[in-house]
Amino acid sequence: MAGGLREAIVEWYGVAARDLPWRRPGTDAWGVLVSEIMLQQTPVARVLPVWEDWMRRWPTPAALAAEPPGEAVRHWGRLGYPRRALNLHACARAITDDHGGRVPSTYDELRRLPGVGDYTAAAVASFAYGAGHAVLDTNVRRVLARAVRGEEFPPKTTTAAERALAESLVPPVDAPRWAVAVMELGALVCTARAPRCAGCPVAAHCAWRLAGRPAYDGPARRGQTYAGTDRQCRGRLLAVLREAHAPVPKAALDAVWADAVQRERALDGLIADGLAEPMPDGTYRLPGTAG
């Protein structure tokens, strides 16, 4: 089954793949690394303009490393989870200082970069350097859960059995194309909420579909909320700092969120995470910037 599954998905990808700039020939490992970190928990449509802006502004790790970390946060825009911007800045400095400005090529070296986990290391090694790794993101895990194991959704966290299955499917030739193809299938067809089984290239062999699409019976899957949360409050405060070109008074932050207790908690969290910097005169700024 493995060979047929791979062949069908890779053939489908050849026709259906999106034209994304980080997939185009000539995109270097830095562009791939930036895209992979930006794409974590963030839709492609939101990432595209920010990635393009970053690559114009900072085409090499050294270019970003030369800037204060707050500039990475400023140009992260509204992608969410802005600690990823600090991680990318820390990566740029580590690559510049420890790797001669070149993104390392092996999984183990990539894994040692700040904020780079298993998925990102495997993805960069595969997509930038042609390595043969099991690249397990949420989309891939969902496709394999349905097509092979007959389950609507994968477990909440990656299991040893999932990893073993994914590794068993890595082909000996052109592994990166298989990795991106199955990822694309999960993003476009085998989606979480409304899978398009009628247009799936492996529908005839999908264990979940053949079993009658049994409903998920694992632990409750709760959707993420945003309105009124600390995350939203942090985003409002951070937006004030991003848009300013000088340290801002506390009153400017107070004005964007009415709940004082939640606002102070969110501000303390931003400071603790290194996303905001208090100044001696009581004003606040992005870390290491003039504003």
Backbone as numpy.savetxt, mean C-alpha at the origin, in Angstrom:
# Nx Ny Nz CAx CAy CAz Cx Cy Cz
-4.01 -28.84 -11.60 -4.83 -27.63 -11.60 -3.98 -26.36 -11.60
-2.83 -26.41 -10.90 -2.03 -25.20 -10.74 -1.64 -24.60 -12.08
-1.17 -25.45 -12.99 -0.74 -24.94 -14.28 -1.87 -24.29 -15.05
-3.05 -24.91 -15.04 -4.20 -24.36 -15.74 -4.68 -23.06 -15.13
-4.65 -22.98 -13.81 -5.04 -21.76 -13.11 -4.12 -20.61 -13.50
-2.83 -20.87 -13.45 -1.86 -19.82 -13.79 -2.01 -19.39 -15.23
-2.14 -20.36 -16.13 -2.21 -20.04 -17.55 -3.43 -19.19 -17.86
-4.57 -19.55 -17.28 -5.81 -18.81 -17.56 -5.73 -17.38 -17.03
-5.18 -17.21 -15.83 -5.12 -15.87 -15.23 -4.10 -15.01 -15.95
-2.96 -15.57 -16.30 -1.94 -14.79 -17.01 -2.43 -14.40 -18.39
-3.15 -15.29 -19.06 -3.69 -14.97 -20.39 -4.72 -13.84 -20.27
-5.58 -13.93 -19.26 -6.57 -12.86 -19.03 -5.87 -11.53 -18.76
-4.80 -11.57 -17.98 -4.08 -10.34 -17.64 -3.52 -9.67 -18.91
-3.08 -10.46 -19.85 -2.53 -9.91 -21.08 -3.52 -9.04 -21.83
-4.81 -9.29 -21.62 -5.86 -8.52 -22.31 -6.44 -7.43 -21.41
-6.57 -7.74 -20.11 -7.35 -6.87 -19.21 -6.52 -5.95 -18.33
-5.21 -6.11 -18.31 -4.37 -5.34 -17.39 -4.54 -3.84 -17.57
-4.60 -3.12 -16.46 -4.63 -1.66 -16.51 -3.25 -1.12 -16.89
-3.24 -0.01 -17.59 -1.98 0.66 -17.95 -1.62 1.61 -16.81
-0.86 1.11 -15.86 -0.46 1.90 -14.70 1.01 2.31 -14.85
1.35 3.55 -14.52 2.70 4.04 -14.83 3.82 3.27 -14.16
3.58 2.74 -12.97 4.64 1.99 -12.29 4.85 0.61 -12.89
3.98 0.20 -13.82 4.16 -1.08 -14.51 4.86 -0.91 -15.86
5.03 0.31 -16.30 5.57 0.54 -17.63 7.06 0.28 -17.68
7.56 -0.17 -18.84 9.01 -0.35 -18.99 9.73 0.97 -18.70
10.83 0.85 -18.02 11.60 2.04 -17.68 11.38 2.54 -16.28
10.30 2.08 -15.63 10.10 2.45 -14.23 11.10 1.69 -13.38
11.88 2.43 -12.60 12.93 1.77 -11.82 12.39 1.28 -10.48
13.29 0.67 -9.71 12.88 0.06 -8.44 12.37 1.09 -7.45
12.88 2.31 -7.51 12.39 3.37 -6.63 10.93 3.68 -6.94
10.59 3.79 -8.21 9.20 4.03 -8.59 8.29 2.90 -8.15
8.77 1.67 -8.24 7.98 0.51 -7.80 7.80 0.56 -6.29
8.87 0.85 -5.55 8.77 0.90 -4.09 7.78 1.98 -3.65
7.87 3.16 -4.25 6.94 4.25 -3.91 5.51 3.81 -4.18
5.27 3.19 -5.32 3.91 2.78 -5.67 3.38 1.74 -4.69
4.21 0.78 -4.33 3.74 -0.28 -3.45 3.37 0.24 -2.07
4.14 1.18 -1.56 3.81 1.74 -0.24 2.57 2.61 -0.32
2.44 3.38 -1.39 1.25 4.22 -1.55 -0.02 3.39 -1.72
0.09 2.24 -2.37 -1.09 1.44 -2.69 -1.61 0.64 -1.50
-0.89 0.61 -0.41 -1.35 -0.13 0.76 -2.63 0.52 1.30
-3.73 -0.20 1.25 -5.02 0.25 1.78 -5.55 1.51 1.07
-5.10 1.76 -0.15 -5.50 2.97 -0.87 -5.81 2.62 -2.32
-6.95 3.07 -2.86 -7.31 2.75 -4.24 -6.35 3.36 -5.26
-6.22 2.69 -6.38 -5.32 3.13 -7.45 -5.65 4.55 -7.90
-6.94 4.87 -8.03 -7.33 6.19 -8.54 -6.79 7.32 -7.67
-6.72 7.11 -6.37 -6.19 8.13 -5.48 -4.68 8.18 -5.51
-4.06 7.04 -5.78 -2.60 6.98 -5.77 -2.00 7.62 -7.02
-2.64 7.44 -8.17 -2.05 7.86 -9.44 -1.50 9.28 -9.44
-2.31 10.31 -9.12 -1.76 11.68 -9.20 -0.67 11.95 -8.18
-0.77 11.33 -7.01 0.24 11.55 -5.97 1.56 10.88 -6.36
1.47 9.66 -6.89 2.68 8.96 -7.34 3.38 9.77 -8.43
2.61 10.26 -9.38 3.21 11.02 -10.48 3.87 12.31 -9.97
3.22 12.97 -9.00 3.82 14.17 -8.41 5.11 13.83 -7.68
5.10 12.76 -6.90 6.30 12.35 -6.16 7.45 12.02 -7.11
7.16 11.32 -8.19 8.23 10.91 -9.08 8.81 12.08 -9.85
7.99 13.10 -10.12 8.54 14.32 -10.71 9.39 15.08 -9.70
8.91 15.13 -8.48 9.57 15.91 -7.44 10.81 15.19 -6.91
10.69 13.88 -6.71 11.77 13.10 -6.11 12.02 11.85 -6.95
12.68 11.98 -8.09 12.86 10.84 -8.99 13.85 9.80 -8.48
14.59 10.14 -7.43 15.56 9.19 -6.86 15.41 9.20 -5.34
15.87 8.15 -4.67 15.86 8.17 -3.21 16.67 9.34 -2.64
17.78 9.67 -3.27 18.62 10.76 -2.78 17.87 12.09 -2.80
17.04 12.30 -3.81 16.28 13.54 -3.91 15.31 13.69 -2.74
14.64 12.62 -2.37 13.74 12.68 -1.23 14.52 12.77 0.08
15.61 12.04 0.18 16.41 12.04 1.41 16.94 13.42 1.74
17.15 14.25 0.73 17.68 15.60 0.94 16.65 16.56 1.53
15.38 16.16 1.52 14.30 17.00 2.04 14.03 16.65 3.51
13.47 17.57 4.29 13.02 17.21 5.63 11.84 16.25 5.55
11.64 15.41 6.55 10.55 14.42 6.49 9.18 15.06 6.35
9.02 16.28 6.88 7.73 16.93 6.77 7.30 17.20 5.35
8.25 17.36 4.42 7.88 17.57 3.02 7.25 16.32 2.42
7.72 15.15 2.87 7.08 13.90 2.42 5.64 13.85 2.91
5.42 14.26 4.15 4.07 14.28 4.70 3.21 15.30 3.96
3.77 16.46 3.66 3.02 17.50 2.95 2.53 17.00 1.59
3.39 16.34 0.85 3.04 15.92 -0.51 2.39 14.54 -0.55
2.18 13.96 0.61 1.40 12.72 0.69 -0.07 13.02 0.40
-0.45 14.27 0.58 -1.81 14.67 0.29 -2.81 13.93 1.17
-3.87 13.44 0.55 -4.95 12.80 1.29 -5.00 11.29 1.05
-3.82 10.69 0.92 -3.77 9.24 0.72 -4.13 8.47 1.98
-4.05 9.11 3.13 -4.35 8.42 4.37 -3.15 7.67 4.92
-3.25 7.28 6.19 -2.16 6.58 6.87 -0.82 7.26 6.60
-0.67 8.53 7.01 0.50 9.32 6.60 1.82 8.86 7.19
1.79 7.95 8.15 3.08 7.40 8.60 3.81 6.70 7.47
3.07 6.29 6.46 3.72 5.69 5.29 4.65 6.69 4.61
4.28 7.98 4.65 5.15 9.00 4.07 6.46 9.09 4.84
6.37 9.02 6.17 7.60 9.03 6.97 8.42 7.78 6.71
7.75 6.64 6.54 8.48 5.40 6.24 9.22 5.51 4.91
8.56 6.10 3.90 9.22 6.26 2.61 10.42 7.20 2.71
10.27 8.25 3.50 11.38 9.17 3.69 12.54 8.45 4.39
12.23 7.66 5.41 13.27 6.90 6.11 13.91 5.88 5.18
13.09 5.26 4.31 13.64 4.34 3.30 14.62 5.07 2.39
14.22 6.26 1.94 15.08 7.02 1.03 16.42 7.31 1.67
16.42 7.68 2.94 17.68 7.96 3.63 18.52 6.69 3.81
17.85 5.58 4.14 18.60 4.32 4.30 19.18 3.87 2.97
18.41 4.00 1.90 18.90 3.60 0.57 20.08 4.48 0.16
19.96 5.77 0.43 21.04 6.71 0.08 22.29 6.46 0.91
22.11 6.27 2.20 23.26 6.14 3.11 23.90 4.75 3.07
23.07 3.72 2.93 23.57 2.35 3.10 23.66 1.54 1.80
23.04 2.03 0.74 23.01 1.24 -0.50 23.44 2.05 -1.72
24.16 3.13 -1.49 24.67 3.92 -2.60 23.60 4.55 -3.45
22.41 4.76 -2.89 21.33 5.39 -3.64 20.52 4.45 -4.50
20.84 3.16 -4.47 20.12 2.18 -5.30 19.25 1.30 -4.42
17.98 1.17 -4.77 17.07 0.31 -4.01 17.62 -1.12 -4.03
17.80 -1.74 -2.87 18.36 -3.10 -2.87 17.46 -4.07 -3.61
18.08 -5.14 -4.09 17.36 -6.06 -4.98 16.87 -7.33 -4.31
17.40 -7.69 -3.16 17.01 -8.96 -2.55 15.92 -8.75 -1.50
15.13 -9.80 -1.32 14.05 -9.75 -0.34 14.59 -9.39 1.05
15.67 -10.05 1.47 16.19 -9.82 2.82 16.66 -8.39 3.02
17.33 -7.83 2.03 17.78 -6.43 2.14 16.60 -5.48 2.15
15.63 -5.73 1.31 14.44 -4.89 1.27 13.68 -4.96 2.59
13.61 -6.15 3.15 12.87 -6.34 4.41 13.48 -5.54 5.55
14.75 -5.23 5.45 15.42 -4.47 6.52 15.23 -2.95 6.38
14.64 -2.49 5.28 14.38 -1.06 5.12 13.26 -0.63 6.08
13.29 0.61 6.55 12.26 1.07 7.50 10.85 0.94 6.95
9.98 0.30 7.70 8.58 0.21 7.32 8.26 -0.76 6.21
9.23 -1.53 5.73 8.99 -2.47 4.63 8.71 -3.86 5.22
7.51 -4.36 4.96 7.13 -5.67 5.45 7.29 -6.75 4.41
6.75 -7.91 4.71 6.91 -9.08 3.84 6.34 -8.81 2.45
5.09 -8.30 2.39 4.47 -8.08 1.08 5.29 -7.12 0.23
5.65 -5.96 0.80 6.35 -4.94 0.01 7.71 -5.43 -0.46
8.43 -6.13 0.40 9.74 -6.66 0.01 9.59 -7.65 -1.14
8.61 -8.54 -1.03 8.40 -9.53 -2.10 7.96 -8.85 -3.39
7.10 -7.83 -3.28 6.60 -7.14 -4.47 7.71 -6.39 -5.20
8.55 -5.66 -4.46 9.63 -4.91 -5.10 10.67 -5.85 -5.70
11.03 -6.90 -4.97 11.99 -7.87 -5.51 11.45 -8.51 -6.78
10.15 -8.75 -6.82 9.54 -9.39 -7.99 9.36 -8.42 -9.14
8.68 -7.30 -8.90 8.28 -6.41 -9.98 9.42 -5.54 -10.49
10.38 -5.23 -9.62 11.50 -4.39 -10.06 12.70 -5.21 -10.53
12.86 -6.41 -9.95 14.08 -7.17 -10.23 13.83 -8.58 -10.78
12.56 -8.95 -10.96 12.26 -10.23 -11.60 12.41 -11.44 -10.73
12.43 -11.27 -9.41 12.58 -12.41 -8.51 11.29 -13.23 -8.47
11.40 -14.45 -8.01 10.24 -15.34 -7.94 9.75 -15.53 -6.53
8.93 -14.60 -6.04 8.39 -14.67 -4.68 6.87 -14.80 -4.72
6.32 -15.36 -3.65 4.88 -15.33 -3.46 4.52 -13.93 -2.96
3.76 -13.19 -3.74 3.40 -11.82 -3.41 1.96 -11.85 -2.91
1.80 -11.75 -1.60 0.50 -11.97 -0.98 -0.11 -10.67 -0.47
-0.90 -10.01 -1.30 -1.67 -8.89 -0.80 -3.11 -9.35 -0.59
-3.99 -8.45 -0.18 -5.37 -8.81 0.12 -6.07 -9.39 -1.10
-5.81 -8.82 -2.27 -6.46 -9.32 -3.49 -6.03 -10.74 -3.82
-4.74 -10.99 -3.72 -4.23 -12.33 -4.02 -4.79 -13.35 -3.03
-4.79 -12.99 -1.78 -5.30 -13.91 -0.75 -6.76 -14.27 -1.01
-7.54 -13.28 -1.45 -8.97 -13.53 -1.71 -9.15 -14.45 -2.93
-8.38 -14.21 -3.99 -8.48 -15.07 -5.19 -8.13 -16.51 -4.83
-7.06 -16.70 -4.11 -6.65 -18.07 -3.78 -7.63 -18.73 -2.81
-8.19 -17.94 -1.89 -9.19 -18.50 -0.97 -10.39 -19.04 -1.74
-10.83 -18.29 -2.73 -12.01 -18.70 -3.48 -11.69 -19.78 -4.51
-10.71 -19.51 -5.34 -10.45 -20.41 -6.46 -9.93 -21.77 -6.03
-9.12 -21.80 -4.98 -8.47 -23.06 -4.59 -9.10 -23.69 -3.36
-9.35 -22.86 -2.33 -9.84 -23.43 -1.07 -11.36 -23.42 -0.94
-12.06 -22.74 -1.85 -13.52 -22.74 -1.80 -14.10 -21.89 -0.69
-13.37 -20.88 -0.23 -13.82 -20.01 0.85 -14.04 -18.59 0.32
-15.08 -17.93 0.78 -15.39 -16.59 0.27 -14.30 -15.59 0.61
-13.76 -15.68 1.82 -12.73 -14.74 2.26 -11.59 -15.48 2.94
-10.39 -14.95 2.87 -9.26 -15.55 3.58 -9.33 -15.22 5.06
-8.51 -15.86 5.88 -8.45 -15.50 7.30 -8.02 -14.05 7.48
-8.27 -13.53 8.67 -7.96 -12.12 8.93 -6.48 -11.84 8.76
-5.64 -12.74 9.23 -4.19 -12.59 9.05 -3.65 -13.78 8.25
-2.57 -13.54 7.54 -2.00 -14.58 6.68 -1.53 -15.77 7.50
-1.93 -16.95 7.08 -1.56 -18.18 7.78 -0.42 -18.90 7.04
0.19 -19.84 7.74 1.25 -20.65 7.13 0.70 -21.45 5.95
-0.54 -21.91 6.07 -1.15 -22.69 4.98 -1.35 -21.81 3.74
-1.78 -20.57 3.94 -1.93 -19.66 2.80 -0.59 -19.42 2.11
0.42 -19.19 2.92 1.74 -18.91 2.34 2.26 -20.13 1.58
2.06 -21.30 2.14 2.52 -22.52 1.47 1.78 -22.70 0.13
0.47 -22.42 0.12 -0.29 -22.52 -1.12 0.24 -21.53 -2.15
0.43 -20.29 -1.73 0.90 -19.26 -2.66 2.27 -19.61 -3.22
3.14 -20.12 -2.38 4.49 -20.48 -2.83 4.45 -21.67 -3.79
3.50 -22.58 -3.57 3.39 -23.74 -4.47 2.93 -23.34 -5.87
2.30 -22.17 -5.98 1.79 -21.71 -7.27 2.76 -20.83 -8.03
3.86 -20.42 -7.40 4.84 -19.57 -8.08 5.48 -20.37 -9.21
5.35 -19.92 -10.44 5.89 -20.69 -11.57 7.41 -20.55 -11.66
8.07 -21.52 -12.26 9.54 -21.43 -12.38 10.00 -20.37 -13.36
9.11 -19.96 -14.27 9.45 -18.95 -15.28 8.41 -17.83 -15.23
8.90 -16.59 -15.31 8.02 -15.41 -15.36 7.11 -15.31 -14.14
7.69 -15.55 -12.97 6.92 -15.46 -11.72 6.33 -14.07 -11.49
7.04 -12.97 -11.79 6.44 -11.65 -11.55 5.15 -11.41 -12.33
5.08 -11.94 -13.54 3.85 -11.74 -14.33 2.68 -12.48 -13.69
2.93 -13.67 -13.19 1.88 -14.40 -12.46 1.46 -13.60 -11.24
2.42 -13.07 -10.50 2.10 -12.33 -9.27 1.21 -11.13 -9.56
1.55 -10.35 -10.57 0.76 -9.15 -10.87 -0.58 -9.53 -11.50
-0.63 -10.65 -12.23 -1.87 -11.07 -12.88 -2.92 -11.49 -11.86
-2.52 -12.29 -10.88 -3.50 -12.75 -9.89 -3.91 -11.58 -8.99
-3.01 -10.65 -8.76 -3.34 -9.44 -8.01 -4.38 -8.61 -8.76
-4.19 -8.48 -10.06 -5.11 -7.70 -10.89 -6.48 -8.37 -10.95
-6.51 -9.68 -10.99 -7.79 -10.38 -11.00 -8.58 -10.08 -9.74
-7.90 -10.06 -8.60 -8.59 -9.73 -7.35 -9.07 -8.30 -7.31
-8.31 -7.40 -7.93 -8.68 -5.99 -7.91 -9.85 -5.68 -8.83
-9.92 -6.36 -9.98 -10.90 -6.01 -11.00 -12.09 -6.95 -11.10
-11.91 -8.23 -10.81 -12.96 -9.22 -11.03 -13.38 -9.91 -9.73
-12.44 -10.51 -9.05 -12.74 -11.26 -7.83 -12.72 -10.32 -6.63
-13.60 -9.32 -6.68 -13.61 -8.27 -5.67 -14.28 -8.75 -4.39
-14.09 -8.01 -3.33 -14.61 -8.43 -2.04 -16.14 -8.40 -2.00
-16.73 -7.30 -2.45 -18.17 -7.12 -2.26 -19.02 -7.64 -3.41
-18.53 -7.55 -4.63 -19.36 -7.94 -5.78 -18.52 -8.66 -6.83
-18.10 -9.88 -6.54 -17.27 -10.60 -7.51 -18.01 -10.82 -8.83
-17.29 -10.58 -9.93 -17.87 -10.71 -11.27 -17.55 -12.10 -11.82
-18.19 -13.10 -11.26 -17.87 -14.48 -11.62 -18.09 -14.75 -13.11
-19.08 -14.08 -13.71 -19.37 -14.32 -15.12 -18.21 -13.92 -16.01
-17.38 -12.98 -15.56 -16.25 -12.54 -16.36 -14.92 -13.06 -15.88
-14.94 -14.05 -15.01 -13.70 -14.56 -14.42 -13.08 -15.64 -15.32
-11.80 -15.54 -15.59 -11.16 -16.53 -16.47 -11.03 -17.91 -15.86
-11.21 -18.03 -14.55 -11.12 -19.36 -13.92 -12.45 -19.77 -13.28
-13.54 -19.16 -13.72 -14.85 -19.47 -13.12 -15.18 -20.96 -13.21
-14.82 -21.59 -14.31 -15.17 -23.00 -14.49 -14.44 -23.92 -13.53
-13.37 -23.43 -12.94 -12.58 -24.27 -12.04 -12.56 -23.73 -10.61
-13.26 -22.64 -10.34 -13.22 -22.00 -9.02 -13.95 -22.86 -7.99
-13.25 -23.27 -6.96 -13.84 -24.15 -5.94 -15.00 -23.48 -5.22
-14.91 -22.18 -4.99 -15.98 -21.47 -4.29 -17.23 -21.40 -5.15
-17.07 -21.07 -6.41 -18.22 -20.98 -7.31 -18.85 -22.35 -7.51
-18.04 -23.38 -7.69 -18.56 -24.72 -7.91 -19.29 -25.26 -6.69
-18.94 -24.74 -5.51 -19.61 -25.15 -4.28 -20.88 -24.35 -4.02
-21.23 -23.48 -4.96 -22.44 -22.68 -4.79 -22.22 -21.37 -4.08
-20.97 -20.89 -4.07 -20.59 -19.63 -3.42 -21.04 -19.58 -1.96
-20.62 -20.54 -1.14 -21.03 -20.56 0.27 -20.60 -19.28 0.99
-21.47 -18.80 1.86 -21.19 -17.56 2.59 -20.07 -17.76 3.60
-19.35 -16.73 3.81 -18.27 -16.71 4.80 -18.84 -17.01 6.18
-18.18 -17.91 6.91 -18.69 -18.28 8.24 -17.63 -18.10 9.32
-16.63 -17.28 9.04 -15.58 -17.03 10.03 -15.95 -15.87 10.95
-14.95 -15.34 11.67 -15.19 -14.20 12.56 -15.78 -13.02 11.81
-16.59 -12.23 12.50 -17.27 -11.09 11.87 -16.26 -10.17 11.20
-16.60 -9.74 9.99 -15.76 -8.81 9.24 -16.39 -7.43 9.34
-15.75 -6.56 10.09 -16.31 -5.23 10.31 -15.71 -4.24 9.32
-16.55 -3.48 8.66 -16.07 -2.45 7.76 -15.46 -1.30 8.56
-14.49 -0.63 7.98 -13.85 0.49 8.64 -14.75 1.71 8.63
-14.85 2.37 9.77 -15.57 3.63 9.85 -14.56 4.76 9.84
-15.01 5.95 9.45 -14.11 7.09 9.39 -14.71 8.34 10.02
-15.96 8.65 9.68 -16.58 9.88 10.16 -16.61 9.91 11.69
-16.10 10.99 12.24 -16.13 11.19 13.68 -15.04 10.49 14.45
-14.17 9.74 13.75 -13.13 8.98 14.44 -11.88 9.83 14.69
-10.98 9.28 15.51 -9.69 9.94 15.71 -8.94 10.07 14.39
-9.12 9.09 13.50 -8.44 9.17 12.20 -8.89 10.41 11.44
-10.19 10.67 11.45 -10.68 11.85 10.75 -10.16 13.12 11.41
-10.17 13.13 12.73 -9.66 14.30 13.45 -8.19 14.53 13.13
-7.40 13.48 13.15 -5.97 13.61 12.81 -5.80 14.16 11.40
-6.64 13.67 10.48 -6.56 14.15 9.11 -6.85 15.63 8.99
-7.83 16.10 9.74 -8.16 17.53 9.71 -6.98 18.37 10.24
-6.42 17.93 11.36 -5.29 18.67 11.94 -4.09 18.67 11.01
-3.83 17.51 10.42 -2.67 17.39 9.54 -2.86 18.23 8.28
-4.10 18.35 7.81 -4.36 19.17 6.63 -3.99 20.63 6.89
-4.25 21.12 8.09 -3.88 22.49 8.43 -2.36 22.67 8.35
-1.63 21.70 8.89 -0.16 21.78 8.87 0.38 21.66 7.44
-0.21 20.79 6.63 0.26 20.60 5.25 0.08 21.86 4.42
-1.02 22.54 4.65 -1.34 23.71 3.82 -0.61 24.98 4.26
-0.02 24.96 5.45 0.66 26.15 5.97 2.10 26.21 5.48
2.63 27.40 5.35 4.02 27.58 4.95 4.83 28.24 6.07
4.27 28.19 7.26 4.95 28.66 8.47 4.30 27.92 9.64
4.94 27.82 10.77 4.30 27.19 11.93 2.95 27.84 12.23
1.97 27.01 12.60 0.61 27.52 12.82 0.31 27.62 14.30
-0.47 28.62 14.69 -0.86 28.75 16.09 -1.85 27.66 16.49
-1.90 27.38 17.76 -2.81 26.34 18.25 -4.25 26.65 17.88
-4.60 27.92 17.84 -5.98 28.28 17.52 -6.39 27.80 16.14
-5.46 27.74 15.20 -5.77 27.28 13.85 -6.13 25.80 13.85
-5.52 25.04 14.75 -5.85 23.62 14.88 -7.16 23.44 15.63
-7.35 24.24 16.68 -8.58 24.14 17.46 -9.81 24.41 16.60
-9.66 25.24 15.57 -10.81 25.67 14.77 -11.38 24.57 13.89
-10.61 23.51 13.64 -11.08 22.51 12.67 -11.73 21.29 13.31
-11.78 21.25 14.65 -12.42 20.10 15.31 -13.01 20.55 16.64
-14.30 20.35 16.82 -15.00 20.92 17.98 -14.72 20.18 19.29
-14.60 18.88 19.23 -14.43 18.07 20.45 -13.00 18.26 20.98
-12.87 19.03 22.05 -11.54 19.37 22.55 -10.77 18.15 23.04
-11.44 17.24 23.72 -10.76 16.06 24.25 -10.22 15.19 23.11
-11.06 14.96 22.12 -10.63 14.14 20.99 -9.54 14.86 20.20
-9.69 16.18 20.06 -8.69 16.95 19.31 -7.32 16.89 19.97
-7.29 17.03 21.28 -6.00 16.98 21.98 -5.39 15.58 21.91
-6.25 14.57 21.99 -5.76 13.19 21.87 -5.16 12.96 20.48
-5.86 13.45 19.47 -5.37 13.29 18.09 -4.07 14.05 17.88
-3.98 15.27 18.42 -2.75 16.05 18.27 -1.59 15.38 18.98
-1.84 14.87 20.18 -0.78 14.14 20.90 -0.31 12.94 20.09
-1.26 12.26 19.41 -0.89 11.11 18.60 -0.05 11.50 17.41
-0.38 12.63 16.77 0.42 13.10 15.64 1.84 13.43 16.08
1.97 14.04 17.23 3.30 14.38 17.75 4.08 13.11 18.07
3.42 12.17 18.74 4.08 10.91 19.10 4.52 10.13 17.87
3.74 10.22 16.79 4.07 9.50 15.56 5.08 10.23 14.68
5.51 11.41 15.10 6.48 12.16 14.33 5.89 12.89 13.14
4.57 13.08 13.13 3.91 13.73 12.01 3.69 15.23 12.26
3.78 15.64 13.49 3.65 17.06 13.85 4.74 17.39 14.87
5.18 18.61 14.83 6.28 19.03 15.71 5.88 20.31 16.47
5.82 20.25 17.81 5.52 21.45 18.58 6.75 22.36 18.65
6.53 23.65 18.56 7.61 24.63 18.61 7.64 25.31 19.99
8.79 25.87 20.37 8.90 26.49 21.70 7.90 27.61 21.94
7.45 28.28 20.89 6.51 29.39 21.06 5.05 28.96 21.07
4.80 27.63 21.10 3.43 27.13 21.17 2.79 26.89 19.83
3.52 27.08 18.74 2.99 26.80 17.41 3.36 25.36 17.01
2.85 24.93 15.86 3.06 23.56 15.38 3.41 23.59 13.90
4.20 22.58 13.47 4.58 22.48 12.07 4.79 21.01 11.71
4.91 20.76 10.41 5.33 19.44 9.96 6.78 19.22 10.37
7.17 17.97 10.61 8.52 17.73 11.15 9.65 18.24 10.27
10.49 19.08 10.85 11.70 19.53 10.17 11.50 20.55 9.09
10.29 21.10 8.95 10.01 22.05 7.86 9.92 23.48 8.39
9.86 24.40 7.44 9.65 25.78 7.82 8.18 26.05 8.13
7.32 25.19 7.58 5.89 25.40 7.79 5.18 24.09 8.03
